[in-house]
Structures are given as structure tokens and as C-alpha cells.
Amino acid sequence: MNYDAEVITTDVLIIGGGSAGLWAAKRFSEAAPERSALIVDKGPKDWGGLMTMAGGDFDAVLPGEDVDAWVQDLVYYFDGLCNQSDMEEILRRSGDRLRDYQKFGCEFFTKADGTLQSVPQRGLDHVRLYPAKLKGRGGELMVKNLVKQLKDQKVGRLGRIQITELLRHGERIAGAVGFDTLSGKFYVFHAQAVILATGMGGWKTSYGKNTPTGEGVALGYGAGARLMHFEFGRVWNMPRYFGWEGQTTLMPLGGRFINALGESFMDKYSPILGANTDPHYTTIAMAMEIRAGRGPIYFDLSRINPADTVLLRPQNGWQKLNYDKLSALGMDLFRDNTEWVPQMTVSYGGIDADIYGRTGVPGLFAAGTACATEPGVYAGGFALMTTSVTGHLAGEGAAAFLQGADSLPSTGQEAEIARLRTEAFKPLGQQGLKPKEVVTCIQRAMFPYDVSILKTENALLHALREIQRIRTEDVPRMAAADPHYLMKLREADAMAFVSELYLRASLARQETRAGHYREDFPQRKGEPRWLLWSKGAEGKPVATWKTVPLESYKHPVTRYYQDNFRFA
Ligand SMILES: Cc1cc2nc3c(=O)[nH]c(=O)nc-3n(C[C@H](O)[C@H](O)[C@H](O)COP(=O)(O)OP(=O)(O)OC[C@H]3O[C@@H](n4cnc5c(N)ncnc54)[C@H](O)[C@@H]3O)c2cc1C
């Protein structure tokens, strides 16, 4: 092992090279071409984060469409919790990012007249996605094309380095430290500004959700940034025995879930929307059906028009591998009913940053899913849109910040760096719990239905006690055999942090709204409010409620998406 340190100086350090990080780097180097930008990712260099596995479907407001109409859809969909001013800015720029992708060579399905083919989302009037043409490889091609741009713009890119701490110079964030997850080499990055593009927190439910574990969100919190939307988790419906990309395009085209009696049960829970709705509502219904003894749940795609399967059948990539294996076993996803289950995947909790990624901590920016954007309901194609736009804007924000900021020296932090280095490697080569054992304990606490879907106070309190025990007893006892497992250890630590905030926030919100369903408080209560978290004394999270400032927004809240459902 080589535990030597390498010291690197850059103007902006972008932690995370997913959709948000790549766009942030691109925009920063366009806006400040004389300055240097460096992306550091714990995954392989240029792998592109979750986007590399994504279908590539993209939401966008195209020229001639009305941004306000989209915002109104989202005010309704988010049950009033929409940050209307930020959402308007994001949507206003979404068409530009779609056009950028087309310019880079990414293709989307078109109709006979040459215009883009769209798929409406979640029974909303205006929100729609544009499906990528190469089903199964759309996201991968987006990554390749973006990385090509960054090479042309001479953006530095490093892989296999996990960032463990941020550096400070006075009040300002001045870089970060981390280590090579293969060789163990220690890295010091001196930077004038840092963009956290580290993705969400989550619970490692499948290969598509292995990396979003929340270290970046925890780093932001530790540095003094506020967090929000922690009561919302993404509970998705997934096939029980294989991986699939969800049902974003399948539901609007006729896909539906049926129970063991063959009933299309969503018609009962929502006579208006039926099956064509948000997965968070479908999974509530799935849990209720299974609890009532009407499980298992199957996905029935037999009603999809055969002409439309061209939009859905994977032509390449990981989905094609799964599809071919299923075919070899005599199963066809588009012909046979397959068993599906609710799966708690990632947290919607993130950093409360403004539209330029400013976190309130000088020199610290955040972008993409590391920021809180959606309150637990999610339209297909939304993430590639929001992450590209917020990444782009954070790059612009960081460039503007550096124009007016003093230049920081890269000396004066030697003692702190030495301390962080000792701290980072402390668990290496020790005897102790394996990170995987701790991850399994966290998953056991978080996955019961009454913690993740049909939440109740008793179950949440029980899970909170267990997560607090894990944080105080198990996390400090973890050890790592090598740098790879040291990375896993850091991930498990962040997962425990995210889990505690999820539980505290879920307990605090004593109502049902958007993606948060409290079985013991099944109604909405009062004005829409956001729940924010900041670091209090001894690092303890302190909650603050903020009423959504409807008086300064364009659109009153007159309709609620949740009113389409009858669960209670
Ligand atoms: C299978 C699948 C299909 C999808 N399909 C679609 C789709 O068709 N349309 C759509 O809109 N969305 C889709 N999504 C969602 C979308 O791809 C993601 O939400 C989006 O790409 C997230 O981008 P991000 O940059 O915010 O985060 P991420 O992609 O998670 O990137 C964060 C990066 O930060 C790195 N990182 C984290 N912590 C550290 C650390 N401590 N040190 C260094 N690096 C770190 C990670 O390795 C990662 O590369 C899909 C997702 C999956 C998994």
C-alpha cells in the first residue's frame, strides 16, 4: 500500500462526476475559461454516476410551451411544496439542455413529422418526457458525449478517489481531502470553491443504487449547510427477481399492476388516475393489497399497443442483458406477468441550495440530486433534466463567486490536514465489524413497510432507536481490510446519518403530503411547510419549519394530487 499524499491545486473542485458534476464542470470552464476545474469521483474515472445506467429519458419544456403551466402541474403534484421560483428557473432552461444533448449527438424518438415524440407523465396535463432512442444505452451515451466536451475544454477528471472531509480557510471552504480507493494514496485538494455533486443518500438496494449513500450531503451538513426534504424516500416498484428501469414510460402506455386475484387495484384506490400515476402512490396501494392478503403483485403489460413496445424494448446495455436472460428462462416482460415489489431506494433529502447552487457557506456550492428538489414524488425523466440544469447553474454560480472573491493561499492548514489523514485511515487493518454487516443492520431497520411506506409513529420510533444504536455502537466499531472497504465504511457511516434524518423528519411531519404517507395521520394539515435541518450543539440535527412563501409566488395552491387517492 502507498499512503503517501498527493497535493493538487485547482480553482474549482467538483466532487462527483455524475450528470450534475459533468454539467457543472462544463459550464464553469465556459464561464471562466482562464480558471481550472477538476472533477473527483469515487467511481471509475468518467463513469458518469447513475446517468451511465439511465434510460436517457428527459423532461423538457420546448419552445412555444408554457413554463407556467408546467409549474402549475408541479404545484399540484407536490401538494403545494413546490419551490415555484426555483422550479420556474429550472424548467425555463430545460429545453436548452435537451438541445445541447441533441447537438452532442444524443438521439431521441421522433414522430413521422420529425418532431420529438413525448410521453405524458403521472396523469399531469403538461409534464412529459422525451424518450432516448437507444433504449438501454441513452444515459451511457449522454455521459460519453458530455465527457468528450470536457476533454475538449481541458477539465481535469480523476476517478477512484473518495472525498472524506472538506477543508476550510476561515469561514470559506478551501478544498477537500480524500484517498484512492485502490492504492490508498491520500489526496489533498486546495480549491477556491467546491461544488458538491455527490448525489443522494440511499440504502444500496441494487447495483443501480450502490453509490448514492449520502457522504456529500453529510459533508455539506458538517460544513454548516441546511438540509431539507428528509422525510421523503424514493419507494419504487421493482421486479422481484431481476433489475428493470421502472415504469416511467410503461404506465402511460397501458402498463398496470394487478393483485393475486387479477384485479387492477389502482382503479379502486384512484378511480381518476388508475394505474397511470406516481410510483409512491402505487407502492402504498401495493403494501395495502399485500397486507390484506391479496399479494403477490404482478406487472401486466399485455395492454400496451405492440407498436409502442419499440419505445420500451432495450436494444443494448444492462437492461438488454437482463431481458435476454429472462427470455432464455422462457419469460417475456412484455407478454408474461412478472412479480413486482415496492423497494425503498434513495432519499430525497438534500442540501438546501439556491438556484445557483449557493449553500450559504462561502465557497460551497451544491448541484443535482445532492440538493433537495422533489418532495417524494417524481416524474420520469425529471432527474436528468434537473441535474443537468442545476449542475449548469452551479458551475455558473461558482464562476461568478470567484470573480469577486479573494484568492486563498494553499498553506496554513498543514496541522488540520495531518489530523484528517490520521482520522481517515484509522479503521484500516483493525479488527471490527465489516461495513456490510452494518449496512445490513441499517436496511433491516429501514425497510419494514411501516417505516418506509405506511409510516406509523411506533414503527418510526422503533427504527430510530435502532439507527441511533447503530450510529453510537456499530459505526465506531467498523474496520476495513483495505482502501476499498474503507470507502464502504464511509458509505455505511453516511447511510446511518441519512437514515436518522429520514426517521426524525418522518416523525416530525405529522400529516400525509406528497410522497410522505403517515398511516396514523392520513390527512393533510394546514399550509404547506418545508422541514429544514441544520447542525446544532454537539452536531445534533435541529429542525425548523418554513411555511412555503405562497404570497411571493405566482401560483396559489388550488388542487392537490393526493386528493386523487383514497387510502384511509
Ligand atoms: C437504472 C437507472 C435509470 C435511470 N433512468 C433515468 C432516466 O431515463 N431519466 C431520468 O431523468 N433519470 C433517470 N435516472 C435517474 C438519474 O440518472 C439520476 O438521478 C441522476 O443521473 C443523478 O445525477 P447526480 O449527478 O445528481 O448524482 P449521481 O449520478 O449519483 O452522481 C454522484 C457522483 O458522486 C460520486 N460520489 C459520491 N460521493 C462521493 C465522495 N464522497 N467522493 C467522491 N465521489 C463521490 C458518485 O460516485 C457519483 O458518480 C435513472 C437512474 C437509474 C439508476
The ligand as a Tripos MOL2 file, in Angstrom:
@<TRIPOS>MOLECULE
LIG
   53    58     1     0     0
SMALL
NO_CHARGES

@<TRIPOS>ATOM
      1 C1        -31.1500    2.4960  -13.6850 C.3       1 LIG1
      2 C2        -31.4640    3.9600  -13.6780 C.ar      1 LIG1
      3 C3        -32.1890    4.5030  -14.7280 C.ar      1 LIG1
      4 C4        -32.4890    5.8760  -14.7340 C.ar      1 LIG1
      5 N1        -33.1390    6.4070  -15.8210 N.ar      1 LIG1
      6 C5        -33.3940    7.7420  -15.8350 C.ar      1 LIG1
      7 C6        -33.9960    8.3520  -16.9920 C.ar      1 LIG1
      8 O1        -34.2330    7.7220  -18.0230 O.2       1 LIG1
      9 N2        -34.2810    9.6880  -16.9290 N.ar      1 LIG1
     10 C7        -34.0020   10.4420  -15.8150 C.ar      1 LIG1
     11 O2        -34.2830   11.6410  -15.8080 O.2       1 LIG1
     12 N3        -33.3710    9.8840  -14.7440 N.ar      1 LIG1
     13 C8        -33.0560    8.5710  -14.7420 C.ar      1 LIG1
     14 N4        -32.4070    8.0300  -13.6680 N.ar      1 LIG1
     15 C9        -32.0150    8.9290  -12.5530 C.3       1 LIG1
     16 C10       -30.8000    9.7630  -12.9350 C.3       1 LIG1
     17 O3        -29.9120    9.0150  -13.7310 O.3       1 LIG1
     18 C11       -30.0610   10.2340  -11.6680 C.3       1 LIG1
     19 O4        -30.9820   10.7290  -10.7280 O.3       1 LIG1
     20 C12       -29.0700   11.3430  -12.0000 C.3       1 LIG1
     21 O5        -28.2020   10.9000  -13.0340 O.3       1 LIG1
     22 C13       -28.3090   11.7360  -10.7340 C.3       1 LIG1
     23 O6        -27.2670   12.6220  -11.0710 O.3       1 LIG1
     24 P1        -26.3580   13.3050   -9.9620 P.3       1 LIG1
     25 O7        -25.1920   13.8730  -10.6650 O.co2     1 LIG1
     26 O8        -27.1710   14.1990   -9.1130 O.co2     1 LIG1
     27 O9        -25.9110   12.0990   -8.9830 O.3       1 LIG1
     28 P2        -25.0810   10.7720   -9.2600 P.3       1 LIG1
     29 O10       -25.2910   10.2550  -10.6060 O.co2     1 LIG1
     30 O11       -25.3730    9.8740   -8.1070 O.co2     1 LIG1
     31 O12       -23.5750   11.2680   -9.1820 O.3       1 LIG1
     32 C14       -22.9290   11.4910   -7.9750 C.3       1 LIG1
     33 C15       -21.4800   11.0820   -8.1540 C.3       1 LIG1
     34 O13       -20.7730   11.4210   -6.9720 O.3       1 LIG1
     35 C16       -19.8610   10.3970   -6.6640 C.3       1 LIG1
     36 N5        -19.6040   10.4870   -5.2210 N.ar      1 LIG1
     37 C17       -20.4980   10.3680   -4.2100 C.ar      1 LIG1
     38 N6        -19.8900   10.5350   -3.0310 N.ar      1 LIG1
     39 C18       -18.5960   10.7860   -3.3040 C.ar      1 LIG1
     40 C19       -17.4580   11.0400   -2.4900 C.ar      1 LIG1
     41 N7        -17.5470   11.0690   -1.1470 N.pl3     1 LIG1
     42 N8        -16.2700   11.2450   -3.0880 N.ar      1 LIG1
     43 C20       -16.1580   11.2170   -4.4380 C.ar      1 LIG1
     44 N9        -17.1940   10.9710   -5.2500 N.ar      1 LIG1
     45 C21       -18.4030   10.7590   -4.6930 C.ar      1 LIG1
     46 C22       -20.5660    9.1220   -7.1000 C.3       1 LIG1
     47 O14       -19.6470    8.0860   -7.3730 O.3       1 LIG1
     48 C23       -21.3110    9.5880   -8.3560 C.3       1 LIG1
     49 O15       -20.5680    9.3760   -9.5260 O.3       1 LIG1
     50 C24       -32.0740    6.6840  -13.6600 C.ar      1 LIG1
     51 C25       -31.3240    6.1410  -12.6080 C.ar      1 LIG1
     52 C26       -31.0120    4.7900  -12.6220 C.ar      1 LIG1
     53 C27       -30.1790    4.2260  -11.5060 C.3       1 LIG1
@<TRIPOS>BOND
     1     1     2 1
     2     2     3 ar
     3     2    52 ar
     4     3     4 ar
     5     4     5 ar
     6     4    50 ar
     7     5     6 ar
     8     6     7 ar
     9     6    13 1
    10     7     8 2
    11     7     9 ar
    12     9    10 ar
    13    10    11 2
    14    10    12 ar
    15    12    13 ar
    16    13    14 ar
    17    14    15 1
    18    14    50 ar
    19    15    16 1
    20    16    17 1
    21    16    18 1
    22    18    19 1
    23    18    20 1
    24    20    21 1
    25    20    22 1
    26    22    23 1
    27    23    24 1
    28    24    25 2
    29    24    26 1
    30    24    27 1
    31    27    28 1
    32    28    29 2
    33    28    30 1
    34    28    31 1
    35    31    32 1
    36    32    33 1
    37    33    34 1
    38    33    48 1
    39    34    35 1
    40    35    36 1
    41    35    46 1
    42    36    37 ar
    43    36    45 ar
    44    37    38 ar
    45    38    39 ar
    46    39    40 ar
    47    39    45 ar
    48    40    41 1
    49    40    42 ar
    50    42    43 ar
    51    43    44 ar
    52    44    45 ar
    53    46    47 1
    54    46    48 1
    55    48    49 1
    56    50    51 ar
    57    51    52 ar
    58    52    53 1
@<TRIPOS>SUBSTRUCTURE
     1 LIG1         1 GROUP 0 **** ****
